Amino acid sequence: MMQCQDMGNVSDEEAYRTWNMGQGMLIISPKPDDVVKIASSHGIESKPVGRIRHGIEIEIKNKGIFKERDMYIKF
């Protein structure tokens, strides 16, 4: 994703909106450890990537090419 961002001069915000920053599939679960265990039993690599908090904003820890400038992105 970062190479695509660099080549296209795409902002971190747009990369998250358009490409979900390269995440394949996301599963929302109150028991993420169970999901990871089941995925692993089927040979699928997985990991928790976030948590849900009360509020109306979406806040993402930025891992794009401009992460030094904007540590968190809010939508």
HTML snippet that shows the backbone in 3Dmol.js (N, CA, C, O; Angstrom):
<script src="https://3Dmol.org/build/3Dmol-min.js"></script>
<div id="view" style="width:600px;height:400px;position:relative"></div>
<script>
const pdb = `
ATOM      1  N   MET A   1       0.809  -1.188   0.000  1.00  0.00           N
ATOM      2  CA  MET A   1       0.000   0.000   0.000  1.00  0.00           C
ATOM      3  C   MET A   1       0.857   1.258   0.000  1.00  0.00           C
ATOM      4  O   MET A   1       0.558   2.222  -0.705  1.00  0.00           O
ATOM      5  N   MET A   2       1.912   1.243   0.787  1.00  0.00           N
ATOM      6  CA  MET A   2       2.721   2.451   0.902  1.00  0.00           C
ATOM      7  C   MET A   2       3.388   2.799  -0.436  1.00  0.00           C
ATOM      8  O   MET A   2       3.559   3.976  -0.754  1.00  0.00           O
ATOM      9  N   GLN A   3       3.763   1.786  -1.215  1.00  0.00           N
ATOM     10  CA  GLN A   3       4.341   2.049  -2.527  1.00  0.00           C
ATOM     11  C   GLN A   3       3.288   2.679  -3.451  1.00  0.00           C
ATOM     12  O   GLN A   3       3.589   3.610  -4.199  1.00  0.00           O
ATOM     13  N   CYS A   4       2.067   2.170  -3.394  1.00  0.00           N
ATOM     14  CA  CYS A   4       0.979   2.754  -4.193  1.00  0.00           C
ATOM     15  C   CYS A   4       0.718   4.192  -3.764  1.00  0.00           C
ATOM     16  O   CYS A   4       0.499   5.069  -4.599  1.00  0.00           O
ATOM     17  N   GLN A   5       0.744   4.425  -2.461  1.00  0.00           N
ATOM     18  CA  GLN A   5       0.543   5.776  -1.950  1.00  0.00           C
ATOM     19  C   GLN A   5       1.604   6.718  -2.498  1.00  0.00           C
ATOM     20  O   GLN A   5       1.302   7.810  -2.980  1.00  0.00           O
ATOM     21  N   ASP A   6       2.854   6.274  -2.414  1.00  0.00           N
ATOM     22  CA  ASP A   6       3.968   7.106  -2.849  1.00  0.00           C
ATOM     23  C   ASP A   6       3.887   7.391  -4.345  1.00  0.00           C
ATOM     24  O   ASP A   6       4.035   8.535  -4.773  1.00  0.00           O
ATOM     25  N   MET A   7       3.654   6.355  -5.133  1.00  0.00           N
ATOM     26  CA  MET A   7       3.600   6.519  -6.590  1.00  0.00           C
ATOM     27  C   MET A   7       2.452   7.426  -7.024  1.00  0.00           C
ATOM     28  O   MET A   7       2.591   8.198  -7.973  1.00  0.00           O
ATOM     29  N   GLY A   8       1.317   7.333  -6.330  1.00  0.00           N
ATOM     30  CA  GLY A   8       0.151   8.123  -6.703  1.00  0.00           C
ATOM     31  C   GLY A   8      -0.025   9.388  -5.908  1.00  0.00           C
ATOM     32  O   GLY A   8      -1.005  10.111  -6.090  1.00  0.00           O
ATOM     33  N   ASN A   9       0.933   9.671  -5.009  1.00  0.00           N
ATOM     34  CA  ASN A   9       0.824  10.827  -4.122  1.00  0.00           C
ATOM     35  C   ASN A   9      -0.538  10.840  -3.428  1.00  0.00           C
ATOM     36  O   ASN A   9      -1.231  11.857  -3.417  1.00  0.00           O
ATOM     37  N   VAL A  10      -0.909   9.698  -2.850  1.00  0.00           N
ATOM     38  CA  VAL A  10      -2.199   9.505  -2.196  1.00  0.00           C
ATOM     39  C   VAL A  10      -2.045   9.757  -0.693  1.00  0.00           C
ATOM     40  O   VAL A  10      -1.155   9.194  -0.057  1.00  0.00           O
ATOM     41  N   SER A  11      -2.899  10.591  -0.135  1.00  0.00           N
ATOM     42  CA  SER A  11      -2.829  10.883   1.300  1.00  0.00           C
ATOM     43  C   SER A  11      -3.177   9.642   2.114  1.00  0.00           C
ATOM     44  O   SER A  11      -3.831   8.723   1.621  1.00  0.00           O
ATOM     45  N   ASP A  12      -2.733   9.629   3.363  1.00  0.00           N
ATOM     46  CA  ASP A  12      -3.059   8.517   4.253  1.00  0.00           C
ATOM     47  C   ASP A  12      -4.569   8.373   4.408  1.00  0.00           C
ATOM     48  O   ASP A  12      -5.098   7.261   4.380  1.00  0.00           O
ATOM     49  N   GLU A  13      -5.263   9.502   4.572  1.00  0.00           N
ATOM     50  CA  GLU A  13      -6.712   9.468   4.743  1.00  0.00           C
ATOM     51  C   GLU A  13      -7.393   8.793   3.545  1.00  0.00           C
ATOM     52  O   GLU A  13      -8.288   7.965   3.717  1.00  0.00           O
ATOM     53  N   GLU A  14      -6.962   9.153   2.338  1.00  0.00           N
ATOM     54  CA  GLU A  14      -7.565   8.580   1.134  1.00  0.00           C
ATOM     55  C   GLU A  14      -7.215   7.097   1.008  1.00  0.00           C
ATOM     56  O   GLU A  14      -8.047   6.305   0.566  1.00  0.00           O
ATOM     57  N   ALA A  15      -6.005   6.717   1.386  1.00  0.00           N
ATOM     58  CA  ALA A  15      -5.605   5.301   1.326  1.00  0.00           C
ATOM     59  C   ALA A  15      -6.474   4.460   2.260  1.00  0.00           C
ATOM     60  O   ALA A  15      -6.875   3.354   1.897  1.00  0.00           O
ATOM     61  N   TYR A  16      -6.769   4.967   3.455  1.00  0.00           N
ATOM     62  CA  TYR A  16      -7.633   4.228   4.380  1.00  0.00           C
ATOM     63  C   TYR A  16      -9.058   4.157   3.833  1.00  0.00           C
ATOM     64  O   TYR A  16      -9.697   3.108   3.907  1.00  0.00           O
ATOM     65  N   ARG A  17      -9.560   5.266   3.285  1.00  0.00           N
ATOM     66  CA  ARG A  17     -10.930   5.282   2.754  1.00  0.00           C
ATOM     67  C   ARG A  17     -11.089   4.374   1.542  1.00  0.00           C
ATOM     68  O   ARG A  17     -12.062   3.626   1.434  1.00  0.00           O
ATOM     69  N   THR A  18     -10.127   4.448   0.635  1.00  0.00           N
ATOM     70  CA  THR A  18     -10.247   3.752  -0.641  1.00  0.00           C
ATOM     71  C   THR A  18      -9.830   2.289  -0.567  1.00  0.00           C
ATOM     72  O   THR A  18     -10.529   1.415  -1.079  1.00  0.00           O
ATOM     73  N   TRP A  19      -8.701   2.025   0.062  1.00  0.00           N
ATOM     74  CA  TRP A  19      -8.124   0.676   0.045  1.00  0.00           C
ATOM     75  C   TRP A  19      -8.192  -0.030   1.386  1.00  0.00           C
ATOM     76  O   TRP A  19      -7.710  -1.156   1.504  1.00  0.00           O
ATOM     77  N   ASN A  20      -8.775   0.597   2.404  1.00  0.00           N
ATOM     78  CA  ASN A  20      -8.781   0.029   3.748  1.00  0.00           C
ATOM     79  C   ASN A  20      -7.342  -0.282   4.172  1.00  0.00           C
ATOM     80  O   ASN A  20      -7.097  -1.170   4.989  1.00  0.00           O
ATOM     81  N   MET A  21      -6.421   0.453   3.610  1.00  0.00           N
ATOM     82  CA  MET A  21      -4.988   0.364   3.868  1.00  0.00           C
ATOM     83  C   MET A  21      -4.463  -1.069   3.775  1.00  0.00           C
ATOM     84  O   MET A  21      -3.560  -1.462   4.513  1.00  0.00           O
ATOM     85  N   GLY A  22      -5.035  -1.830   2.869  1.00  0.00           N
ATOM     86  CA  GLY A  22      -4.509  -3.158   2.590  1.00  0.00           C
ATOM     87  C   GLY A  22      -5.032  -4.275   3.474  1.00  0.00           C
ATOM     88  O   GLY A  22      -4.607  -5.421   3.321  1.00  0.00           O
ATOM     89  N   GLN A  23      -5.938  -3.980   4.390  1.00  0.00           N
ATOM     90  CA  GLN A  23      -6.506  -5.042   5.227  1.00  0.00           C
ATOM     91  C   GLN A  23      -7.351  -5.947   4.345  1.00  0.00           C
ATOM     92  O   GLN A  23      -8.127  -5.465   3.520  1.00  0.00           O
ATOM     93  N   GLY A  24      -7.208  -7.223   4.512  1.00  0.00           N
ATOM     94  CA  GLY A  24      -7.989  -8.165   3.722  1.00  0.00           C
ATOM     95  C   GLY A  24      -9.436  -8.181   4.160  1.00  0.00           C
ATOM     96  O   GLY A  24     -10.293  -7.578   3.514  1.00  0.00           O
ATOM     97  N   MET A  25      -9.711  -8.865   5.249  1.00  0.00           N
ATOM     98  CA  MET A  25     -11.074  -8.966   5.751  1.00  0.00           C
ATOM     99  C   MET A  25     -11.048  -8.627   7.240  1.00  0.00           C
ATOM    100  O   MET A  25     -10.130  -9.028   7.954  1.00  0.00           O
ATOM    101  N   LEU A  26     -12.033  -7.906   7.695  1.00  0.00           N
ATOM    102  CA  LEU A  26     -12.139  -7.557   9.106  1.00  0.00           C
ATOM    103  C   LEU A  26     -13.356  -8.238   9.708  1.00  0.00           C
ATOM    104  O   LEU A  26     -14.426  -8.278   9.100  1.00  0.00           O
ATOM    105  N   ILE A  27     -13.184  -8.768  10.898  1.00  0.00           N
ATOM    106  CA  ILE A  27     -14.287  -9.386  11.636  1.00  0.00           C
ATOM    107  C   ILE A  27     -14.410  -8.649  12.965  1.00  0.00           C
ATOM    108  O   ILE A  27     -13.425  -8.485  13.685  1.00  0.00           O
ATOM    109  N   ILE A  28     -15.600  -8.215  13.278  1.00  0.00           N
ATOM    110  CA  ILE A  28     -15.855  -7.545  14.551  1.00  0.00           C
ATOM    111  C   ILE A  28     -16.434  -8.575  15.497  1.00  0.00           C
ATOM    112  O   ILE A  28     -17.436  -9.223  15.195  1.00  0.00           O
ATOM    113  N   SER A  29     -15.784  -8.722  16.661  1.00  0.00           N
ATOM    114  CA  SER A  29     -16.195  -9.756  17.604  1.00  0.00           C
ATOM    115  C   SER A  29     -15.915  -9.323  19.040  1.00  0.00           C
ATOM    116  O   SER A  29     -14.911  -8.662  19.305  1.00  0.00           O
ATOM    117  N   PRO A  30     -16.801  -9.696  19.971  1.00  0.00           N
ATOM    118  CA  PRO A  30     -16.510  -9.418  21.375  1.00  0.00           C
ATOM    119  C   PRO A  30     -15.449 -10.383  21.935  1.00  0.00           C
ATOM    120  O   PRO A  30     -14.960 -10.196  23.050  1.00  0.00           O
ATOM    121  N   LYS A  31     -15.102 -11.405  21.157  1.00  0.00           N
ATOM    122  CA  LYS A  31     -14.106 -12.388  21.605  1.00  0.00           C
ATOM    123  C   LYS A  31     -13.041 -12.585  20.514  1.00  0.00           C
ATOM    124  O   LYS A  31     -12.995 -13.634  19.872  1.00  0.00           O
ATOM    125  N   PRO A  32     -12.187 -11.572  20.310  1.00  0.00           N
ATOM    126  CA  PRO A  32     -11.207 -11.659  19.220  1.00  0.00           C
ATOM    127  C   PRO A  32     -10.226 -12.818  19.369  1.00  0.00           C
ATOM    128  O   PRO A  32      -9.779 -13.373  18.366  1.00  0.00           O
ATOM    129  N   ASP A  33      -9.884 -13.193  20.593  1.00  0.00           N
ATOM    130  CA  ASP A  33      -8.963 -14.319  20.780  1.00  0.00           C
ATOM    131  C   ASP A  33      -9.550 -15.618  20.249  1.00  0.00           C
ATOM    132  O   ASP A  33      -8.823 -16.454  19.714  1.00  0.00           O
ATOM    133  N   ASP A  34     -10.853 -15.793  20.391  1.00  0.00           N
ATOM    134  CA  ASP A  34     -11.515 -16.987  19.849  1.00  0.00           C
ATOM    135  C   ASP A  34     -11.459 -16.991  18.323  1.00  0.00           C
ATOM    136  O   ASP A  34     -11.246 -18.036  17.708  1.00  0.00           O
ATOM    137  N   VAL A  35     -11.650 -15.824  17.717  1.00  0.00           N
ATOM    138  CA  VAL A  35     -11.609 -15.717  16.258  1.00  0.00           C
ATOM    139  C   VAL A  35     -10.203 -16.068  15.756  1.00  0.00           C
ATOM    140  O   VAL A  35     -10.059 -16.805  14.781  1.00  0.00           O
ATOM    141  N   VAL A  36      -9.174 -15.545  16.418  1.00  0.00           N
ATOM    142  CA  VAL A  36      -7.793 -15.832  16.032  1.00  0.00           C
ATOM    143  C   VAL A  36      -7.504 -17.327  16.148  1.00  0.00           C
ATOM    144  O   VAL A  36      -6.855 -17.908  15.279  1.00  0.00           O
ATOM    145  N   LYS A  37      -7.984 -17.941  17.215  1.00  0.00           N
ATOM    146  CA  LYS A  37      -7.753 -19.377  17.436  1.00  0.00           C
ATOM    147  C   LYS A  37      -8.429 -20.214  16.341  1.00  0.00           C
ATOM    148  O   LYS A  37      -7.824 -21.144  15.809  1.00  0.00           O
ATOM    149  N   ILE A  38      -9.667 -19.887  16.013  1.00  0.00           N
ATOM    150  CA  ILE A  38     -10.393 -20.633  14.974  1.00  0.00           C
ATOM    151  C   ILE A  38      -9.720 -20.434  13.617  1.00  0.00           C
ATOM    152  O   ILE A  38      -9.541 -21.394  12.868  1.00  0.00           O
ATOM    153  N   ALA A  39      -9.347 -19.194  13.296  1.00  0.00           N
ATOM    154  CA  ALA A  39      -8.674 -18.929  12.015  1.00  0.00           C
ATOM    155  C   ALA A  39      -7.377 -19.726  11.927  1.00  0.00           C
ATOM    156  O   ALA A  39      -7.076 -20.330  10.898  1.00  0.00           O
ATOM    157  N   SER A  40      -6.620 -19.720  13.010  1.00  0.00           N
ATOM    158  CA  SER A  40      -5.354 -20.454  13.047  1.00  0.00           C
ATOM    159  C   SER A  40      -5.557 -21.945  12.812  1.00  0.00           C
ATOM    160  O   SER A  40      -4.752 -22.584  12.135  1.00  0.00           O
ATOM    161  N   SER A  41      -6.634 -22.503  13.372  1.00  0.00           N
ATOM    162  CA  SER A  41      -6.906 -23.938  13.193  1.00  0.00           C
ATOM    163  C   SER A  41      -7.194 -24.289  11.733  1.00  0.00           C
ATOM    164  O   SER A  41      -7.133 -25.456  11.345  1.00  0.00           O
ATOM    165  N   HIS A  42      -7.509 -23.267  10.923  1.00  0.00           N
ATOM    166  CA  HIS A  42      -7.755 -23.464   9.492  1.00  0.00           C
ATOM    167  C   HIS A  42      -6.588 -22.967   8.637  1.00  0.00           C
ATOM    168  O   HIS A  42      -6.702 -22.867   7.415  1.00  0.00           O
ATOM    169  N   GLY A  43      -5.466 -22.659   9.293  1.00  0.00           N
ATOM    170  CA  GLY A  43      -4.288 -22.197   8.568  1.00  0.00           C
ATOM    171  C   GLY A  43      -4.358 -20.761   8.098  1.00  0.00           C
ATOM    172  O   GLY A  43      -3.648 -20.374   7.170  1.00  0.00           O
ATOM    173  N   ILE A  44      -5.208 -19.967   8.728  1.00  0.00           N
ATOM    174  CA  ILE A  44      -5.380 -18.561   8.342  1.00  0.00           C
ATOM    175  C   ILE A  44      -4.708 -17.674   9.380  1.00  0.00           C
ATOM    176  O   ILE A  44      -5.021 -17.752  10.568  1.00  0.00           O
ATOM    177  N   GLU A  45      -3.787 -16.834   8.930  1.00  0.00           N
ATOM    178  CA  GLU A  45      -3.115 -15.905   9.833  1.00  0.00           C
ATOM    179  C   GLU A  45      -4.061 -14.754  10.155  1.00  0.00           C
ATOM    180  O   GLU A  45      -4.672 -14.186   9.250  1.00  0.00           O
ATOM    181  N   SER A  46      -4.187 -14.405  11.425  1.00  0.00           N
ATOM    182  CA  SER A  46      -5.050 -13.294  11.825  1.00  0.00           C
ATOM    183  C   SER A  46      -4.512 -12.651  13.088  1.00  0.00           C
ATOM    184  O   SER A  46      -3.678 -13.225  13.787  1.00  0.00           O
ATOM    185  N   LYS A  47      -4.994 -11.461  13.370  1.00  0.00           N
ATOM    186  CA  LYS A  47      -4.599 -10.749  14.590  1.00  0.00           C
ATOM    187  C   LYS A  47      -5.603  -9.639  14.869  1.00  0.00           C
ATOM    188  O   LYS A  47      -6.237  -9.129  13.945  1.00  0.00           O
ATOM    189  N   PRO A  48      -5.754  -9.263  16.137  1.00  0.00           N
ATOM    190  CA  PRO A  48      -6.609  -8.111  16.466  1.00  0.00           C
ATOM    191  C   PRO A  48      -5.972  -6.832  15.918  1.00  0.00           C
ATOM    192  O   PRO A  48      -4.759  -6.648  16.022  1.00  0.00           O
ATOM    193  N   VAL A  49      -6.780  -5.959  15.339  1.00  0.00           N
ATOM    194  CA  VAL A  49      -6.249  -4.726  14.767  1.00  0.00           C
ATOM    195  C   VAL A  49      -6.845  -3.463  15.391  1.00  0.00           C
ATOM    196  O   VAL A  49      -6.447  -2.357  15.026  1.00  0.00           O
ATOM    197  N   GLY A  50      -7.771  -3.603  16.303  1.00  0.00           N
ATOM    198  CA  GLY A  50      -8.366  -2.422  16.903  1.00  0.00           C
ATOM    199  C   GLY A  50      -9.402  -2.794  17.939  1.00  0.00           C
ATOM    200  O   GLY A  50      -9.595  -3.963  18.272  1.00  0.00           O
ATOM    201  N   ARG A  51     -10.060  -1.767  18.437  1.00  0.00           N
ATOM    202  CA  ARG A  51     -11.125  -1.991  19.414  1.00  0.00           C
ATOM    203  C   ARG A  51     -12.212  -0.947  19.193  1.00  0.00           C
ATOM    204  O   ARG A  51     -11.971   0.119  18.628  1.00  0.00           O
ATOM    205  N   ILE A  52     -13.388  -1.275  19.642  1.00  0.00           N
ATOM    206  CA  ILE A  52     -14.525  -0.363  19.501  1.00  0.00           C
ATOM    207  C   ILE A  52     -14.704   0.385  20.814  1.00  0.00           C
ATOM    208  O   ILE A  52     -14.716  -0.206  21.894  1.00  0.00           O
ATOM    209  N   ARG A  53     -14.841   1.696  20.690  1.00  0.00           N
ATOM    210  CA  ARG A  53     -15.089   2.538  21.856  1.00  0.00           C
ATOM    211  C   ARG A  53     -16.371   3.326  21.619  1.00  0.00           C
ATOM    212  O   ARG A  53     -16.802   3.509  20.481  1.00  0.00           O
ATOM    213  N   HIS A  54     -16.960   3.781  22.691  1.00  0.00           N
ATOM    214  CA  HIS A  54     -18.168   4.585  22.592  1.00  0.00           C
ATOM    215  C   HIS A  54     -17.822   5.936  21.968  1.00  0.00           C
ATOM    216  O   HIS A  54     -16.833   6.560  22.352  1.00  0.00           O
ATOM    217  N   GLY A  55     -18.609   6.378  21.033  1.00  0.00           N
ATOM    218  CA  GLY A  55     -18.405   7.681  20.414  1.00  0.00           C
ATOM    219  C   GLY A  55     -18.852   7.662  18.967  1.00  0.00           C
ATOM    220  O   GLY A  55     -19.247   6.623  18.438  1.00  0.00           O
ATOM    221  N   ILE A  56     -18.786   8.826  18.332  1.00  0.00           N
ATOM    222  CA  ILE A  56     -19.250   8.923  16.958  1.00  0.00           C
ATOM    223  C   ILE A  56     -18.101   9.017  15.954  1.00  0.00           C
ATOM    224  O   ILE A  56     -18.336   8.981  14.747  1.00  0.00           O
ATOM    225  N   GLU A  57     -16.874   9.136  16.434  1.00  0.00           N
ATOM    226  CA  GLU A  57     -15.729   9.231  15.536  1.00  0.00           C
ATOM    227  C   GLU A  57     -15.074   7.876  15.321  1.00  0.00           C
ATOM    228  O   GLU A  57     -15.171   6.969  16.147  1.00  0.00           O
ATOM    229  N   ILE A  58     -14.411   7.775  14.195  1.00  0.00           N
ATOM    230  CA  ILE A  58     -13.547   6.633  13.937  1.00  0.00           C
ATOM    231  C   ILE A  58     -12.126   7.168  13.996  1.00  0.00           C
ATOM    232  O   ILE A  58     -11.787   8.117  13.290  1.00  0.00           O
ATOM    233  N   GLU A  59     -11.299   6.565  14.833  1.00  0.00           N
ATOM    234  CA  GLU A  59      -9.909   6.991  14.974  1.00  0.00           C
ATOM    235  C   GLU A  59      -9.007   5.811  14.646  1.00  0.00           C
ATOM    236  O   GLU A  59      -9.161   4.728  15.212  1.00  0.00           O
ATOM    237  N   ILE A  60      -8.080   6.018  13.742  1.00  0.00           N
ATOM    238  CA  ILE A  60      -7.189   4.960  13.285  1.00  0.00           C
ATOM    239  C   ILE A  60      -5.754   5.380  13.550  1.00  0.00           C
ATOM    240  O   ILE A  60      -5.369   6.506  13.236  1.00  0.00           O
ATOM    241  N   LYS A  61      -4.948   4.474  14.134  1.00  0.00           N
ATOM    242  CA  LYS A  61      -3.524   4.741  14.278  1.00  0.00           C
ATOM    243  C   LYS A  61      -2.907   4.629  12.890  1.00  0.00           C
ATOM    244  O   LYS A  61      -2.930   3.565  12.270  1.00  0.00           O
ATOM    245  N   ASN A  62      -2.370   5.716  12.421  1.00  0.00           N
ATOM    246  CA  ASN A  62      -1.881   5.827  11.053  1.00  0.00           C
ATOM    247  C   ASN A  62      -0.602   5.028  10.844  1.00  0.00           C
ATOM    248  O   ASN A  62       0.351   5.150  11.613  1.00  0.00           O
ATOM    249  N   LYS A  63      -0.589   4.210   9.798  1.00  0.00           N
ATOM    250  CA  LYS A  63       0.609   3.469   9.419  1.00  0.00           C
ATOM    251  C   LYS A  63       0.990   3.767   7.971  1.00  0.00           C
ATOM    252  O   LYS A  63       1.733   3.007   7.351  1.00  0.00           O
ATOM    253  N   GLY A  64       0.480   4.870   7.439  1.00  0.00           N
ATOM    254  CA  GLY A  64       0.762   5.263   6.063  1.00  0.00           C
ATOM    255  C   GLY A  64       2.080   6.004   5.938  1.00  0.00           C
ATOM    256  O   GLY A  64       2.837   6.105   6.904  1.00  0.00           O
ATOM    257  N   ILE A  65       2.353   6.521   4.754  1.00  0.00           N
ATOM    258  CA  ILE A  65       3.631   7.186   4.521  1.00  0.00           C
ATOM    259  C   ILE A  65       3.736   8.539   5.214  1.00  0.00           C
ATOM    260  O   ILE A  65       4.835   9.078   5.348  1.00  0.00           O
ATOM    261  N   PHE A  66       2.623   9.091   5.651  1.00  0.00           N
ATOM    262  CA  PHE A  66       2.649  10.374   6.352  1.00  0.00           C
ATOM    263  C   PHE A  66       2.435  10.212   7.855  1.00  0.00           C
ATOM    264  O   PHE A  66       2.008  11.158   8.517  1.00  0.00           O
ATOM    265  N   LYS A  67       2.724   9.029   8.407  1.00  0.00           N
ATOM    266  CA  LYS A  67       2.448   8.746   9.814  1.00  0.00           C
ATOM    267  C   LYS A  67       3.225   9.645  10.768  1.00  0.00           C
ATOM    268  O   LYS A  67       2.777   9.884  11.890  1.00  0.00           O
ATOM    269  N   GLU A  68       4.372  10.142  10.346  1.00  0.00           N
ATOM    270  CA  GLU A  68       5.140  11.032  11.223  1.00  0.00           C
ATOM    271  C   GLU A  68       4.400  12.356  11.430  1.00  0.00           C
ATOM    272  O   GLU A  68       4.495  12.969  12.493  1.00  0.00           O
ATOM    273  N   ARG A  69       3.672  12.783  10.415  1.00  0.00           N
ATOM    274  CA  ARG A  69       2.927  14.042  10.490  1.00  0.00           C
ATOM    275  C   ARG A  69       1.598  13.863  11.214  1.00  0.00           C
ATOM    276  O   ARG A  69       1.214  14.692  12.039  1.00  0.00           O
ATOM    277  N   ASP A  70       0.900  12.772  10.898  1.00  0.00           N
ATOM    278  CA  ASP A  70      -0.425  12.515  11.461  1.00  0.00           C
ATOM    279  C   ASP A  70      -0.434  11.129  12.106  1.00  0.00           C
ATOM    280  O   ASP A  70      -0.649  10.128  11.423  1.00  0.00           O
ATOM    281  N   MET A  71      -0.200  11.067  13.427  1.00  0.00           N
ATOM    282  CA  MET A  71      -0.130   9.777  14.110  1.00  0.00           C
ATOM    283  C   MET A  71      -1.487   9.070  14.114  1.00  0.00           C
ATOM    284  O   MET A  71      -1.553   7.845  14.009  1.00  0.00           O
ATOM    285  N   TYR A  72      -2.570   9.847  14.236  1.00  0.00           N
ATOM    286  CA  TYR A  72      -3.914   9.285  14.226  1.00  0.00           C
ATOM    287  C   TYR A  72      -4.740   9.995  13.165  1.00  0.00           C
ATOM    288  O   TYR A  72      -4.592  11.199  12.959  1.00  0.00           O
ATOM    289  N   ILE A  73      -5.603   9.255  12.497  1.00  0.00           N
ATOM    290  CA  ILE A  73      -6.510   9.827  11.509  1.00  0.00           C
ATOM    291  C   ILE A  73      -7.924   9.663  12.037  1.00  0.00           C
ATOM    292  O   ILE A  73      -8.307   8.581  12.481  1.00  0.00           O
ATOM    293  N   LYS A  74      -8.694  10.732  11.988  1.00  0.00           N
ATOM    294  CA  LYS A  74     -10.090  10.675  12.455  1.00  0.00           C
ATOM    295  C   LYS A  74     -11.014  10.892  11.282  1.00  0.00           C
ATOM    296  O   LYS A  74     -10.786  11.758  10.438  1.00  0.00           O
ATOM    297  N   PHE A  75     -12.075  10.080  11.242  1.00  0.00           N
ATOM    298  CA  PHE A  75     -13.101  10.185  10.208  1.00  0.00           C
ATOM    299  C   PHE A  75     -14.410  10.556  10.847  1.00  0.00           C
ATOM    300  O   PHE A  75     -15.417  10.698  10.153  1.00  0.00           O
TER     301      PHE A  75
END
`;
const viewer = $3Dmol.createViewer("view");
viewer.addModel(pdb, "pdb");
viewer.setStyle({}, {cartoon: {color: "spectrum"}});
viewer.zoomTo();
viewer.render();
</script>
